[in-house]
Structures are given as structure tokens and as C-alpha cells.
């Protein structure tokens, strides 16, 4: 079972260490192609402040 890359923010390290990674490129492309506007929000981690 692949490990989750908790605390890892370098994509090269994720690939080199065979961490779990979900590529959502196709999903985002399809979302952008929709004829209706979308609101995307991102939670801000309090530890990075």
C-alpha cells in the first residue's frame, strides 16, 4: 500500500518515494470547460501562517 505524502510539498520527492498521488488534471479541464461559472476555494492551513 502506498503511503500518503503528509507534509511533503515537493512533487519530485512524491514521485521518487512512490507516495500516493491522485492526478486531477482531467477533472479540472472538464470543470473549466463547463458553461457555468464555478467557485473554487482552498482551505488555508493555520500552520503555514
QUISULPE-V735413 format. One record per backbone hydrogen bond with DSSP energy under -0.5 kcal/mol. NH is the residue of the N-H (numbers start at 1). CO is the residue of the C=O. If there is no record, write none. Layout:
# QUISULPE-V735413
NH:CO, NH:CO
This chain:
# QUISULPE-V735413
5:20, 6:4, 8:5, 9:7, 11:9, 14:10, 15:11, 16:12, 17:13, 18:15, 19:14, 20:3, 23:21, 24:22, 28:24, 29:25, 30:26, 31:27, 32:28, 33:29, 34:31, 40:38, 41:39, 45:43, 48:45, 49:46
